[in-house]
Amino acid sequence: MPEDCFPELIARIRAGDERAAADLVRRYEPEIRREARFALRDPFLRRTFDSMDICQSVLCSFFHRAALGEYDIDRPEDLTRLLVRMARNKAVDAVRRHRAQQRDHRRATSINGVDVMTSTPGPGQVAEGRDLLAAIQGRLSEEERRLADLRARGLEWADISREVGGTSEGRRKQLTRAIARVSRELGLDDAGE
């Protein structure tokens, strides 16, 4: 992707453009799934976890947090690094949760309920995403919601701090902490990296 088109793609994603989201999925899904498969190289774990599950979890987290303006992504390489790191962390977290529940992954003999997924989110996923975004925004304070809205419109932190006061770093941390708080409240703690 040409670097000069990349900021426009990110701005469209922050604005909730479904075509931009589908474009991002199409471009980055193979890299995310490759990292997930690498993280799940144990054949017994692969019976329990699929790279598509990890990929969907990464993309869901990314889209929700990007819509709130949490990420500063300037280049395609930055996005690739972020998504790969998220995939690695999601795979590790999934394995930890699985083992913590004392499931013996070596005894699994089949994968039940594996759905064939397309790279374009369906209407149910879009509706679920909107509902989750509304729930997140509903738990933010008025000030935090304003920061998220300004960031989602594509404003840089320096511009936001000029508009609402404070420092750009302080406002960025304020929103990051608010999103982390709301994620915990909604049980989305693993929605991070």
N, C-alpha and C positions, 0 to 999 in steps of 0.2 A: 504494500500500500504506500503510495507517495506520502511523504511526511507532511506536505502542505495540506493534504485532505484529511489527515488524522484528527486535528482539533475540531473540525466540523463534525466528524463521525462521533466523537466523544460528546460534543454539545448536543447533537441529535439524540444520543442515548440518554443523556441527563434529562432531556425534555420528554422522554417517553416514546420516541419514534420507534414503532414496531419494525419498520423496514431496516432501520439502522441496527436494531438489536439482532434481527435475523442475519444481516450482513456480518456482524461481529461473530455470531455463532458459527456461521459458515467458514469464516477465516481462521478462527482460533480453536474451534472444537477439536480438530485433529491433534494439535499440540497438547491440549489439556488431557485428552484421552491417552495419548502416548505417555505422558508423565504419570497418570493414574495407573496405567498398566505396569509401568516400571515399579511404582511403589507397591503394587500388588503382585509381585513376581512369584510369590509362593502359590503353587497350584491349588492348595487347599483353600487359601483365602479367595482366590478367583472364583471358587464355587459359591462363595457367599456374597462377594462384592463384585460389581461390574464397573468397568471404567466409565460407562455411560451414567451410572448413578452418581459417581464422583463428579463427573463433568457437569451434570445438571445442578448439583449442589453448588459447585463453584460459580456457575453462570447465574444462578438465582441470587446468591450472595452478592456477586459483582453488580448485577443490575440494580438491586435494591440500594446498595451503598453508593453506586454511581449516581442514581437518581437523587440521592440526598447530598451529593457533592463531596463525598468523603475523599475521593481519590484525586491526587494531582498527577495526571498522566499526560506527558508532553509528546512522547514518541511511541511508535508501535512496539519498539523493543521494551519500553517500560511496561506496556500492557502485557506483553508476552511473559516477562519476568514475574509480574504480579500474578497472572493467572496460573502459571506453572507452580509458583510458591503456594498459592491457595490450594491447588490440586494435591500437591505433596502433603500439605498440612491436613486437608480433609481426609485423605487416605489414611494417614497416621491416626487421626482422631477416630475414624470409623473402626479401625482395627482395635484401638484401645478400648472403645466402648464395647465392641463385640467380645473381646477377651474379658473385660471387667464383668460382664454379665455371665461369665463362666460358661460360655458356649464352647463346645469343642468343635472347632472348624474342621478338624480332620474327619469327623463323622458325617459331615454333610455329603449327601450323595446326589442331590439334584438342586437345580435352581428353579424354584417355583415363582410364578407371578412375574417373570421378566417380560416387560412390555417392549415392543419394537417402537422406538422413538424416532421422530423426524428431527431435523436440525431446526425446524421452524416451530416456535411455541404454538400450541393449540389454543383455542378459545378458553378452555378451562385453566390453562397455565397463565394466560394473560389476566383473566379475572382474579385468579388466586394472587398474582403479583400485585394487582391494583388493590385488592383487599389488604394485603400485608403492608403495602406502602401507606395506605390510609390508617391502618392500626399504628404504624410507626409514627406517622405525622401526628396522630391524635394523642400520643404520649409525650410529645415534645412540648416544651413550654413555648409561649408565644415568641420569645426571643430566639430560641433554638430553631423553631420553625422558620422564622425570618431568615436566619443564617442558611438553613437548608435550601430555602426557596431561592435566595440570591446565588448560592453556589450552583444550584441546578440550572439556573439561567446562564451559567457559564462565567460568572464574575470571578476574577482572581481574588485571593485573600486580601491583597493590599487594597483593592477597590472596595471590598466588603468592609474592611476595618475603617476606611475613610467614611463610608456611609453610616455605619452603626456605632463607630467609636471603638476604642481599644486598639490592640496591636493585631497584625495579621496572624502572627503565631498564636496569640491568645485566643482569637476567634476560631482558628483551625482546631486547636486543642479542645475548645468548648464544644464544638460540634462533634468531634471524634468521641469525646467522653459521653455526650448525650446519646449518640447512636449506640455506644457500647452498653450504656445503662438500659436503654429501651430494648436492645437485643436480649439482655439478661431477663428483663421483665417479661418478654414474650417467649422466653425459652429458646432463643436463637443463638445461644452462646457460641455454638460451633459455626455460626455464619461468617465468622471472620476468616482470616487467612488460614 
